[in-house]
């Protein structure tokens, strides 16, 4: 049977664009700031994680000061994010690891690496998984062709049947990125992530999904089963 998932992904993108409109505009942080944002934000509502990031930015004059702060102080500042007791030491350790590797706190060198090499380098940092690594490459001023797969994206792709139910972020990334258009730029990858995320937040929710009005219902294994 031919693999038509590339065509499906383009249909999904067009329909979600028609449904939700053009995502953005986007605020692109420098790569180290995006790393801090990513490490703070995992499994936390966007408004809560953004507020915690802003508190860190106001408290420390530079990320070097955050790197050199005590874990206790960092945890106090980000206390309302999920798993703050794990994120505080990982955040400090990640910034220390970057500095140890580059002799200064910078990720600008990632612009010279391939996307796959950049992902591998970032994923060696404490607390950094595929989602955070991809946000540093795609969301930041590096603006590379990396697809961010968060919990909403993962759920939507699984329900659509594009990936296996047991697949995690890395498996989904490795499966779907080669199927996306080769002429897509970083902005297109970001748009696709945001459109699928909006579907997951508004309609394809973890519980009580609204399959009856979903623009992808005829393409979705889960939705078809729910409406039968």
C-alpha positions in Angstrom: 0.0 0.0 0.0 1.5 3.4 -0.9 2.4 5.8 1.9 0.2 8.9 1.3 1.0 10.6 4.6 2.9 13.5 2.8 -0.3 14.3 1.0 -2.3 13.9 4.2 0.0 16.3 6.1 -0.4 19.0 3.4 -4.2 18.5 3.4 -4.2 18.8 7.2 -2.1 22.0 7.0 -4.4 23.6 4.4 -7.5 22.8 6.3 -6.2 24.0 9.6 -4.9 27.2 8.0 -8.4 27.8 6.6 -10.0 27.0 10.0 -7.7 29.0 12.2 -5.9 31.5 9.9 -2.3 32.5 9.8 -0.5 31.8 13.1 1.8 34.4 14.6 3.3 36.9 14.7 6.1 35.2 16.5 8.4 36.7 19.2 11.8 35.1 18.6 14.2 34.9 21.5 17.9 34.4 21.3 18.8 30.7 21.6 19.9 30.8 25.2 16.7 32.6 26.2 14.7 30.0 24.3 16.5 27.2 26.1 15.6 28.8 29.5 12.0 29.2 28.3 11.9 25.6 27.1 13.3 24.2 30.3 10.9 26.2 32.5 7.8 25.5 30.4 7.5 21.7 30.1 4.1 20.4 31.1 3.0 23.8 32.3 0.4 26.2 30.9 1.8 28.8 28.6 0.7 31.8 30.7 2.3 30.3 33.9 5.6 29.4 32.2 5.8 32.7 30.4 5.3 34.5 33.8 8.0 32.4 35.4 10.4 33.2 32.5 9.7 36.9 32.9 10.4 36.7 36.6 13.8 35.1 35.9 14.6 37.8 33.3 13.7 40.6 35.7 15.6 39.0 38.6 18.9 38.3 36.7 20.7 40.9 34.6 21.9 38.1 32.3 21.6 34.4 32.0 25.1 34.0 33.5 23.7 35.3 36.8 21.0 32.7 36.6 23.6 30.0 35.9 25.5 31.1 39.0 22.5 31.4 41.3 21.6 28.8 43.8 19.1 26.1 43.0 17.1 27.2 45.9 16.7 30.8 44.6 15.9 29.5 41.1 13.2 27.2 42.4 11.7 29.9 44.5 11.3 32.1 41.4 9.7 29.4 39.3 7.8 27.8 42.1 4.4 27.7 40.3 5.6 25.8 37.3 5.1 22.0 37.2 8.0 20.0 38.6 9.9 23.1 39.7 12.0 21.0 42.1 13.4 19.1 39.0 13.5 22.1 36.6 15.6 24.4 38.9 18.7 22.1 39.1 18.4 21.1 35.5 18.2 24.7 34.4 21.3 25.6 36.3 23.1 22.4 35.1 22.2 23.0 31.5 23.6 26.6 31.5 26.7 25.3 33.2 27.1 22.6 30.6 26.8 25.1 27.7 29.4 27.4 29.3 31.8 24.4 29.9 31.5 23.4 26.3 31.8 26.8 24.7 33.8 28.7 27.3 31.0 31.2 27.3 27.2 31.0 27.6 26.2 31.0 24.0 24.4 28.7 21.6 25.0 30.8 18.5 27.4 28.1 17.2 24.3 25.9 16.5 23.7 27.9 13.4 26.8 26.2 11.8 25.6 22.7 12.6 23.0 20.6 10.7 19.6 20.4 12.3 20.1 16.8 13.2 23.5 17.5 14.8 22.0 20.5 16.6 19.3 18.4 18.1 21.8 15.8 19.2 24.0 18.4 20.9 21.1 20.0 22.7 19.7 16.7 23.9 22.9 16.0 25.7 22.1 18.9 28.1 20.4 18.1 31.4 16.7 18.1 31.1 16.6 18.7 27.3 14.4 16.4 25.3 13.4 16.5 21.7 10.7 19.1 22.2 12.9 21.6 24.0 15.8 21.0 21.5 13.5 21.7 18.6 12.1 24.9 20.1 15.7 26.2 20.5 16.4 25.5 16.8 13.0 26.6 15.4 11.5 29.2 17.7 14.7 31.2 18.4 16.5 33.6 16.2 18.4 30.5 14.8 15.2 29.8 12.9 16.0 26.3 11.7 13.9 23.7 10.0 12.9 21.7 13.1 9.4 20.5 14.0 8.3 21.1 17.6 6.1 18.2 18.8 4.4 19.0 22.1 1.7 17.0 23.9 -1.1 18.5 21.7 0.8 17.7 18.5 1.5 14.2 19.7 -2.2 13.5 20.5 -3.5 14.8 17.2 -1.0 12.9 15.1 -1.7 9.7 17.0 -5.5 10.1 16.7 -5.2 10.8 13.0 -3.3 7.6 12.6 -0.2 9.2 11.1 2.0 7.7 13.8 1.7 4.7 16.1 -0.2 5.1 19.4 3.0 4.2 21.4 5.2 6.7 19.6 6.8 9.5 21.6 8.1 12.9 20.5 11.3 11.6 19.0 9.6 8.8 17.0 6.9 11.3 15.7 9.6 13.8 14.7 11.7 11.2 12.9 8.6 9.8 11.2 6.9 13.0 10.0 9.7 15.5 9.3 10.9 13.6 6.2 7.3 13.7 4.9 7.0 17.5 5.1 7.7 19.5 2.0 11.4 19.9 1.3 10.9 23.6 0.3 9.3 24.5 3.6 11.3 27.1 5.6 11.5 27.4 9.4 8.4 29.6 9.5 6.4 26.9 7.8 7.5 24.3 10.4 6.5 26.8 13.1 3.1 27.4 11.5 2.4 23.7 11.2 3.2 23.2 14.8 1.0 26.0 15.9 -1.9 25.0 13.7 -1.9 21.4 15.0 -1.5 22.7 18.6 -4.5 25.0 18.2 -6.6 22.0 17.0 -5.4 20.0 20.0 -6.2 22.9 22.4 -9.6 23.9 21.0 -11.2 20.7 19.5 -9.0 17.6 19.8 -8.8 17.8 23.6 -7.4 15.0 25.8 -10.9 14.4 27.1 -14.3 15.2 25.5 -12.9 16.0 22.0 -15.3 17.9 19.7 -15.1 15.5 16.8 -18.3 16.6 15.2 -17.0 20.0 14.1 -13.4 19.0 13.6 -12.1 20.1 10.1 -10.1 16.8 10.0 -12.9 14.4 11.0 -13.0 12.6 7.7 -9.2 12.0 7.9 -9.1 10.9 11.5 -9.3 7.3 12.7 -10.2 8.3 16.2 -12.8 10.8 15.1 -14.5 8.4 12.7 -14.7 5.8 15.4 -16.3 8.3 17.8 -18.9 9.4 15.3 -19.9 5.9 14.1 
